[in-house]
Amino acid sequence: MNKKCFKKSIAGAVLALSMTSINPGMTFGGGLGSDNRPNDDLQHELAKTQNDLDKQKAKTDELEKKVNDLANRLETEKEPEKVTAAPASLEFPIHGYFVGNYVDSSQKEVNGTFDQATLHLYLDYPLSETFIFHGDVGFNHGAEFSIDSIGTDVTGTGDVDVTEAWLDWKAADEHLILKFGKFYTPFGVWTPKERPYMTPSVWDPLLTRWALHSRTTTGIQAYGVCDPEFMQCSYALYVGNGHGERPQSQDDNTDKVLGGRLGIDFNITKEENDKVGLGISGQTERDGLSLDNFQRKTWGFDAKISLANFTLRGETSKSRLNEPFHLLSNVWFGQLSYRFFEKFEVYYRYDDAYDNTRPQNETIESVTEEVIQSGGVAYWPIEQVVFKTGYSRVEIQNKNDDDYRVVDFQTAVRF
């Protein structure tokens, strides 16, 4: 109980007790008798009552003093502090992940090598209840120094890039959130959501680097969720800088991209983790400076089914580039994984990417197809660390067909 309320409650109770000892039918006027003489009996009773009231007041004052003394003693004693877990973003706002790889291949050009693949540092900082800032700086592999062909030391560093930097504004709670800045393009599920420490596979699917020119875009995104009784619906709509015939640094920011995704998720059993997720994505890009009316349209579908300890997932993407040449691209993957003993997971994935290129006003076609079959096992000794090993067979079918094997190991650490 609040100390002030405690003091007032006791004082009020004592005062009420003192007032109830007074005869409720008594008047304090004194008055005159029937013969217009002072009424001595009333005067005496008034004096007696006043005396009793003074005694009660003295007792009330004494009790109030004791209450004050008790409250002062309580204030001097240290109250036990409430232990509350601060949000991770406030307790340690900088977090991220590290990935290290070892790769060996049957290709002559690729010998067994260790590779410091990626270090990402995140910063999630809530500015208020409605505004949140997020940043992601990535460091890709590179050498501190090397030696060129004539024996001269050449200094160098890895590539440091601001992968993401955006501000979230919760305009209508979780139903409408506006994102401003650079962010992963919400096309499909794998690219915008999956990170190496979350999946059993060593490498991302072929679709993530074949279907879209860029995994990120800079612009504005509106997204949100709604929760009907039996499912969750989500949406994302974005507009930003696209990729045309020239690099972004040379296009005067005239290339534009417009796209979005609609998705639903629902439970298929009473178990919380037994879910089905479906989504459809679309994107169009246009080169603002191109005289050839450069335009690319891409559509995609994604699905994920989790039942018991099995997870089946897949995505597909189909795109068409009209100018300056015709390019039809169709990419998809399917992955099945199984979790056992809570810390182990095995997987098998099939990736297929197909390009059909035909120069404008010509009938000669150039076809390229790449197929990757991969499998492996992952082990999580603790939630933040995963060790993976995988084996892949890569087949590339074009004028110079290629077929080779890859064995790889990966360590991913989330912190």
N, C-alpha and C positions, 0 to 999 in steps of 0.2 A: 504494500500500500504506500502511496505517496505520503511523505512525512508531513507536509502541510495539511493534507486531508485528515491525517491521523490526529494531529493537534486540534484541528477544528472540530472533529467528531467528538472527542472526549470533552472538550470545553463546552460544546453545545449540549451534550448529555447531562453534564453536571448542572448547567444553568437551568435546563428544563426540569431537573429533579428539584432544584431549589424553588422554582416557581410553583410546582405542584403542591408544595407544603402550605401555600397560602390559600385561605378559604376562598373558593371561587365566587361565592355570593356576597362578598364584602365590598363596601364602598369606602373610598378614601376621602369623602367630602367632609367628615366630622358632622356638620349640619346643626340645626337647632331642634329643641324639644317642642312639644305641643304648646308650652307656655312661653315660647320665645326665649328660653334660657339655653345656654350651651348644654349639649348632651354629653355629660361626663363619661358615661359608660362607653360611648363610641370613641371618645378621645382616648380613654385608657386602652381600649382594644386596638385602636390605631397605633398607639405607642408600642404596645406589645408586639403587634405584627411587624412594625418597623424594626424593632429590636431583633425579632427572629430573622427578618430579611437581612439585616446587617451581619448576623452570625453566618447565615447561608452564603452571603457574598464573600465573607472572609474565608470560608471553606473553599468556595469556588476559586478565589485568588490563589489559595494554597495549592489546590489541585492543578490549576493552570501553570503555576510555577514548576510543579513536578513534571508536568507534560513538557514544558520548555526544556527542563534539564535533561529529560529522557531523549528528546529530539536532538539536543546538542550532542549528547553522547553517541547517538546513532550516526550523526553526521561526521564525527571525528573518527569513527571506525571505518576502515577501508572495505568497501563492498567487493565481492568477487566479480571480476570482469567477465563479461559474456564473450565466449569464444565463438567467433563467426568466421567461416571460411570465405576469404575474399575471392572474387572471380579471378581466374587464372590470368586474364588480360591485365588486371590491376596488380596482382601479386608479382607477376613476372611478365611484363608486356611483350618482351622480345622472345619469340620462340621460332621453331622451324624444323628443318630436317637435313640430314647429310646422307649421301649415297656414295658408296665406293664399289667399283666393279673390277672383276678379273675376267678377261675374255680370251678365248683361244679358238682359232678357226682353221679349217682345212684349206682356206685360201692361202696362197703363198705370201700374199702381201700383208697378211694379218697374222703375226706370231702372238704367242701368249704374252699378254701385257696387263699390268695393273692400270686402272684408270680412275683418277679422282673425278668422278662424274659431276656431282652437283652439291652445292651447299646453299640452302635457302634460309634466309632470315625473315621472319614475319614480325610485324608490329600491328597489334590490334589495340586501339585506344578509344574508349568511349568518351566523347566530348560532352555528351549529355544523354538523357534518356532516348532522344530521337536522332542523334547524330553520332556516327561511329566512323573512325578512320582506320583504314587497313593499308599496309604496305608490305611488299615482298621484294627483297633484293636477292638475286640469284648469282652465284659464282660458278661458272663452268670451268671445265678442266683446262689447264695451261701449265707451262713450265716457268720456273723462276729464271732459268737461263739455259741457253743451248749453244752449240758450236756449229757455225756454218761450214760451207764446203772448203773454205781456205783456212780453217782453224781459228777463226776469230770468235771470241765470246759475244753472244748476242743476248741481251737481257730482254725479258718479256714477262707478261703476266697473263693470267686467265681472263676470260671475258666476264665482266661484271655488268649486270643488266638489271634495271628496275622492271621486274616481271609484272608486278601489279602495284597500283597506287590509286586508291579510290576512296570516295566519301559516300557513306550510306546515310540516307535521310528516310526515317520511318514516317512517311506522310500519313499512313492509316494503319498503324500497328504492323502486323505481318501481312496484311492484305495488299498493301501498296508500299513498296520501298523503291526509292530512286537512287541509282548509283551513278556517280560522276567520276570519270577518270579512266585509267587503264585497267582492264580486267580480262580474265579468261572468257573467250567467246562461249556463250551458253548454247552451243550446238551439240546435241547428244548429251551423254552423261560422263563418259570417261574423261574427256579433256578438261571440263571445268571443275570436276570433283575429285577424281582419283589421284592419289599420290603414291610414291613407291612403298611407303611403309604401310599402306592399306591393302595391297593386293599381293597374291602369291606369285604372280608372273614377274620375271626379271625385267622385261622390256614392255613398253606400252604397245598397244596394237598398231599394226601398220596403218590403219585408218587415221590415227591421230597426226601422222606426218605426211599423209598422201592426199587426204580428202580436202583439207582446208589449207590455204596459203599461210595462214597465221593462227596460232593457238590463242592469241590475244588480240584485242582491239581497243582503241581509245575513243571514248564517246560517252553516251548516256544510255542507261539501261533501267527499265521499269520491270520489277518482278514482285512476286508475292505468292501466297498460298491461301487456300480456303479449305475448311474441314467439314464436309458433310458427315452424316452419321457413319457411313460405311467406307469412306475413301478420303484421300487427300488430293486436291487438285492444285497444280502449280502452273505458273506461266512466266515467261521472260520475253521481253521485247526490247531490242537494242538498235541503235544507229551510231555509226562511228566511221573511222578512217578505214578504207578498204585497201586492196592491193591490185594495182593494174599492171601495165607493162613495165613501169619504172619502179625503182625502190622508193620507199616512202620519203626518203630524204630528198628526192628529186621530183616529186609529183606536186609540190606546192600545196599539199593537203587537199587536193581536188578529188582524189579517189574516195568513194563512199561505199559503205556496206550497210545493209538493212536486213535484219533477221529476227528470229524468235523461236521459241519452243513452247509446246503445251504438253503437260504430263499428268498422269494419274497414278496413284499408289493405293493399294488396298490389301488387306489381310485375306489369306485364303484358308486359314485355320484359326483357332483360338490362341495359338502361340504368337507372341509378339513379333518374332523374327521371320515367320512364314509369310512372305509378302510377294506381290507382283507389282512391278513398275513398268509403265509403258509411256513412250513419248514420241512426238513427231516434231521435226525441226525443219526450218527453211531459211535460206539466205540468198541474197542477190548482191553482187558487187558491180560497180561501174567505174570506169576510168574517165575522169572528167576532162582530161587533156587529149585523150586519144582521138585521132581522126578516123580510126577504124571502128568506132563504136564498140569498144571493148566492153563485154558484159558476160558475167558468169552467174549462173543460177545453180543452186545446190539444194537438194532435199535429203532428209535423213530420217531414219526410224531406229529407235532403241528399245530394248526390252531387258528386264532382269527378273528372274524368278528365284526366290529363296525358299526352300522347303527342307525341313529337318536340317541336315548338315550339308546339303547339296546347294550349289548356286550355279544357275545357268544364265548366261548373259550374252548379249550380242548387239551389234550396231551395224547399220548399213548406210551408205551415202552414195548418191548419184548426182553428178554434176554435168553441165554442158556449157562450153565456152564457144560463143558464136564467131567472134572476130579477135584478131586478124586471121585466125585459122580455126577450124572446127575441132574441138576436143571433147570427146565423151569419156567420162571417168566413172567407174563403178567399183566401190571398195566396201568390203564387209569383213566381219570377224564373228566367230562364235567361241565361247570359252565355258568349259565345264570344270568346276572345282568341288572338292570334297574336304570338309574339315573333320579331323579326328583327334582324339585325346586332347581336345581344346586348344592345343598349341601347334598342331601340324596341319598343313593343307597341301594337297596335291592338285594339279590342274593339267588340262590339255586345251590348246587353242589352235584354231585354224584361221589363218589370215589369207585373204585373196584381194588383190588390187589389179584392175584392168583398165588400160588406157587405149583409146583408139583415136589417133591423130590424123587429120587430113588437111593439107594446106588449102587455102581458099582457091576455088575454081579449078581444083585438081581432083582426080579420082584415086590417086595413089594413097593408100592408107598405111600407117605405121602402127603396129600393134605391140604393146608391151604388157606382159602379165607377170606378176610376182606372187608366189605362193609360199607361205611360211607355215610349217607345222612345228609346234613347240610344246614342251611339257616340262614339268619340274615339281619340286617340293619346297615348301617354305616352313620355317620353324620360328615361332615367337617365344624365346625364353622368358621375356617379360613383355608387357604390352607395348613398350616404346621401342623395342629392338626386334628386327626380323633378319634372319639369314636365309638366303635363297640359293638354289642351284637349278639350272635349266639346260635343256638340250634342244637345239633347233635345226631343222633342215630347210634351207632356203633354195628355191628354184625360181630363176628368172628366165622368162621365155621371150626372146626377141631375135635380132639378127645374130647376136653373140650370146647364145644360151649359156647359162651358168648354173652350177649346182654345187653347193658346198654345205658343210656342217659347222655349227657353232656350239661351243660349250662355254657357259658363263656362270659366274658366281656374283652374288650381290649382297651387300650389307647396307641396310637402311636404318637410320636412327632418328627417332622423333624426340624433340626436346622442347 
